[in-house]
Amino acid sequence: MTNTQPVGFWSYTHRDDRLDGGRIVRLSEQIVNAFEIITGEPLETFLDKKSLEWGDAWRTRLDAAITSTTFLIPIVTPKFLMSQECRREIITFAGHAASLGLDELLLPIHYVNVPQLTHEAEERPADEVVELISKRQWVDWRELRLEDEDSPAYRKAVHELAQRLAEIIDTAPPALPVEIAPQNQVEEELPGFLEIMAEMEEALPAWHETVQQFAEIIASIGAESNWAASEIAASDTRGGGFAGRMRVTDELATRLADPVEKVDALGSKYWAELAAIDPGVIGIIRRASEEDISTEDEEAARTFFKEIKELAGVTTTTTAQLQEFSNSIGGAAQGSRRLRPQFRTIQAAIQKVIDSQTIINEWSRMVDDIDLGDDDQQ
């Protein structure tokens, strides 16, 4: 496999494929065949994410600065969005593609209806991975999935999808690294490596502080939930029955209103800041690994990369704790109609932090692979 050979990474859940009688895997094979008929060139696909071959090829393409011949094709279903592995793949690939100005290489297939993607679930909290998908020209396969695979409608749709892949390869612009412009930069001035490093170095402590604030608010929510559990136990002891439980639940919903609003805003802010800067940071790390840079720039990069590693270490621990808390309230979210929207909002905010960790972890992984001549940096 070379960097000029067309390659497609098929991102899906194996459970979805089994539930649909293997049709997802067969669809990939049909697209590969149609692509070769149309172009005369083979399209290599990687399907089994559990294999070493899939992982090696994935990292090789990312680290070689993915070209206009590398696609990620996520098969979007409700179960897909529940898979943290699938979410990580979209976030990671989108960041690398955006860092080169090649957003169109993420080609989602809307396979089973996801209400958030078609704005049918406005009452649900926003999902940032759904938003990433919605910004692309996703392919609607929801009705086609029910067609016979040999039907004219299905075969035509497969042909059109393969044709679209071929057209993207033919018309995609050259990969151009995305720069980060320092906030106070004069428009006419081009930022240098050192200026960009300084801007990022200044931003890192703020992200660290945001995670700490998030953990503190979640802790206060946990304390309120514990209070409610204690009150319900006391009410049951007094024979308060369901009326007593409802009284405590209603009071808990009132007490949670403010912290839930804060955690929602904080989660959105944290994700938005990291996602916005992700393509530029990837570009910076790649530039430091590929180009001869000055001694001054090298020292700035070394300091910045050390702080990225420290940030990753701290946020990894906090994120794991948040994931545990999110799992713990999953069942409670079904117990009360009034509490359900609040707990969904909390879980969505935590998910933003978990997904943000994917971005930080990818920076950390890339930094690990860079040799700036200082073993202590690793």
ABEGO torsion letter per residue (X at the ends): XBAABBBBBBBBBAAAAAAAGGAAAAAAAAAAAAAAAAAGBBBBBBABAABAAAAAAAAAAAAAGBBAABBBBBBBBAAAAABAAAAAAAAAAAAAAAAAGBAAABBBBBABBBAAAAGABAABBBBAAAAAAAABBBBBAAAAAABBAABAAAAAAAAAAAAAAAAAAAABBBBBBBBBBBAABBAABBBBAAAAAAAAAAAAAAAAAAAAAAAAAAAAAAAAAAAAAAAAAAAAAAGAEAAAAAAAAAAAAAAAAAAAAAAAAAAAAAAAAAAAAAAAAAAAAAAAAABBBBAAAAAAAAAAAAAAAAAAAAAAAAAAAAAAAAAAAAAAAAABAAAAAAAAAAAAAAAAAAAAAAAAAAAAAAAAABBAGBAAAX
